[in-house]
């Protein structure tokens, strides 16, 4: 079984002068959930090579068992440093796709034509698509075969307005993910800030926040099995 991970290549946090990227826990926990289950994971990003990591995801309070494991895993670090270019990926080679969050995808992946095309190909081939935290932004411009938004009528979650407010970035992000999912017709759901929520609706698996990343990975694994 093969799962494609797609990570952001965007590292500027708006015009704050600060850096962003992918969130380490949202990569590490799903990565080990899959690899420990014998799933082959391939990593890709728009620019290829080393994707930018949000420096805040290295903070002590953001560390988990999975991040500690990754920080001691030279093989996984090497894989991350040499991601494929997204343009070179063939959807037919994989059984599912997973998008880790972090603020980066709000800028690049949500409007990346290669990413949008891949998502639409996976869905058309009845293969699952999963995204956690800010990464459900990648679904916003994807369309069903009839031209409707992919998320229309679907139960989904993603980083909530109140969580964005909690990290003080409401005025920095290019849009509020919760609002945009609703605007595209999604049946957006959430739980209290920072609590775990993973939702599976058909071929879509989405998670609300960093702490939901393992639950999303397990939800995707369940679809694959």
C-alpha positions in Angstrom: 0.0 0.0 0.0 1.3 3.4 -0.9 0.3 6.8 0.5 1.5 10.2 -0.9 2.2 13.0 1.6 2.0 16.5 0.2 3.8 19.2 2.2 3.8 23.0 1.7 6.7 24.9 0.1 5.6 28.3 1.5 7.6 29.8 4.4 6.5 33.4 4.8 3.9 34.1 7.5 2.1 36.9 5.6 4.0 40.2 5.9 5.0 39.7 9.6 8.6 38.9 8.7 8.2 35.6 10.6 8.5 32.1 9.1 5.9 29.4 8.7 5.7 26.1 6.8 4.4 22.7 7.8 3.7 21.7 11.5 6.1 19.0 12.6 3.6 17.0 14.7 1.1 16.9 11.8 3.8 15.2 9.7 5.5 13.0 12.2 2.5 11.4 13.9 0.8 10.3 10.6 4.1 9.3 9.1 4.7 6.8 11.8 1.1 5.7 11.9 1.5 4.6 8.3 5.0 3.3 8.2 4.4 1.3 11.4 1.4 -0.3 9.6 3.6 -1.3 6.7 2.4 1.4 4.4 5.0 2.9 2.0 5.1 6.7 2.3 6.3 9.0 -0.5 6.8 12.7 0.2 6.2 15.5 -2.2 6.0 19.3 -2.2 5.4 22.0 -4.9 9.1 23.0 -5.1 10.6 19.6 -4.1 13.5 19.1 -1.7 13.3 20.2 1.9 9.9 21.7 2.8 10.0 24.6 5.3 9.1 23.6 8.9 7.2 26.1 11.1 9.9 27.0 13.7 7.2 27.2 16.4 6.5 23.5 15.9 9.9 22.9 17.4 8.9 24.6 20.6 8.9 22.4 23.8 5.1 22.6 24.2 4.6 21.3 20.6 6.6 18.1 21.1 5.0 14.7 21.2 6.3 11.1 21.1 6.2 11.2 17.3 8.2 14.4 17.0 10.9 13.1 19.4 11.0 9.9 17.3 11.4 11.9 14.1 14.2 14.1 15.6 16.2 10.9 16.2 15.3 9.3 12.9 18.0 10.1 10.3 16.2 8.0 7.6 13.0 10.0 7.9 14.9 13.3 8.0 16.6 12.3 4.8 13.3 11.5 3.1 11.9 14.8 4.2 14.9 16.7 2.9 14.4 15.2 -0.6 10.7 15.4 -1.4 9.6 14.9 -4.9 8.4 17.8 -7.0 4.6 17.8 -7.0 4.5 18.2 -10.8 6.3 14.9 -11.2 3.8 12.9 -9.1 1.4 10.4 -10.8 -1.8 9.9 -8.8 -2.1 6.4 -10.3 1.0 5.3 -8.3 -0.7 5.8 -4.9 -3.7 4.5 -2.9 -4.3 7.7 -1.0 -3.0 11.2 -0.3 -2.4 12.9 3.0 -1.8 16.6 3.6 -0.1 17.8 6.9 -1.1 21.3 8.0 0.8 24.3 9.3 -0.1 27.7 8.0 1.9 27.2 4.8 -0.8 25.4 2.8 -3.1 28.5 3.2 -0.9 30.3 0.7 0.5 27.8 -1.8 -1.3 24.4 -1.8 -4.8 25.7 -1.8 -4.2 27.3 -5.3 -1.6 24.9 -6.6 -2.8 23.5 -9.9 -0.9 20.2 -9.5 -2.3 19.7 -6.1 -5.9 20.5 -7.1 -5.5 18.2 -10.1 -4.2 15.3 -8.0 -7.0 15.6 -5.5 -9.6 15.5 -8.3 -7.9 12.5 -9.8 -7.8 10.7 -6.4 -11.5 11.3 -5.9 -12.4 10.3 -9.4 -10.5 7.0 -8.9 -12.3 6.5 -5.6 -9.1 6.9 -3.6 -9.3 8.7 -0.2 -7.9 12.2 0.5 -7.0 13.3 4.0 -5.9 16.7 5.4 -5.4 18.0 9.0 -5.6 21.4 10.7 -4.9 24.2 8.0 -4.4 21.6 5.2 -8.1 21.2 4.4 -7.5 24.5 2.5 -6.2 22.2 -0.3 -9.8 21.1 -0.9 -11.2 24.7 -1.4 -10.6 24.9 -5.2 -11.0 21.2 -6.0 -14.2 20.4 -7.9 -16.5 17.4 -8.3 -17.0 16.1 -11.9 -20.2 18.3 -12.1 -18.2 21.4 -11.4 -19.5 21.9 -7.8 -17.0 22.5 -5.0 -15.6 19.1 -3.8 -16.6 19.9 -0.2 -20.2 21.0 -1.0 -22.5 19.0 1.2 -19.6 17.1 2.9 -19.0 17.0 6.6 -15.5 18.4 7.1 -13.4 20.1 9.8 -10.3 22.2 9.9 -8.6 24.8 12.0 -11.4 26.8 13.6 -11.9 30.6 13.7 -11.5 30.5 17.5 -8.3 28.6 17.3 -6.9 31.0 14.7 -7.9 33.8 17.1 -6.2 31.9 19.9 -2.8 31.9 18.1 -3.2 35.6 17.3 -3.1 35.2 13.5 -6.7 36.2 12.5 -5.3 39.4 10.8 -2.3 37.6 9.3 -3.8 34.7 7.4 -5.1 35.3 3.9 -8.5 33.9 4.8 -10.2 32.1 7.7 -10.4 28.4 6.8 -13.6 27.7 8.7 -15.4 30.6 6.8 -14.1 29.4 3.4 -15.1 25.8 3.9 -18.6 27.0 4.8 -18.7 29.4 1.8 -18.0 26.4 -0.4 -21.0 24.6 0.9 -19.2 22.3 3.4 -21.0 21.1 6.5 -18.3 22.4 8.8 -18.0 20.8 12.2 -15.8 21.5 15.2 -15.3 20.7 18.8 -13.8 22.9 21.6 -10.4 24.5 20.8 -7.5 22.1 20.8 -9.6 19.0 21.3 -9.3 16.0 18.9 -11.7 15.8 16.0 -11.4 13.7 12.9 -14.3 13.3 10.4 -14.6 10.8 7.6 -17.3 11.5 5.0 -17.0 9.3 2.0 -13.5 9.6 0.6 -12.6 12.7 2.6 -10.9 12.6 6.0 -10.3 15.9 7.8 -8.9 16.9 11.2 -9.4 20.1 13.2 -6.0 20.8 14.7 -2.5 19.5 15.4 -3.7 17.1 18.1 -6.1 15.5 15.6 -3.3 14.4 13.2 -3.0 10.8 14.5 -6.8 10.4 14.5 -6.9 11.5 10.8 -4.1 9.1 9.9 -6.0 6.2 11.6 -9.2 7.3 9.8 -7.4 7.1 6.5 -5.8 3.8 7.3 -9.2 2.4 8.1 -10.5 3.5 4.7 -7.5 1.8 3.0 -8.0 -1.4 4.9 
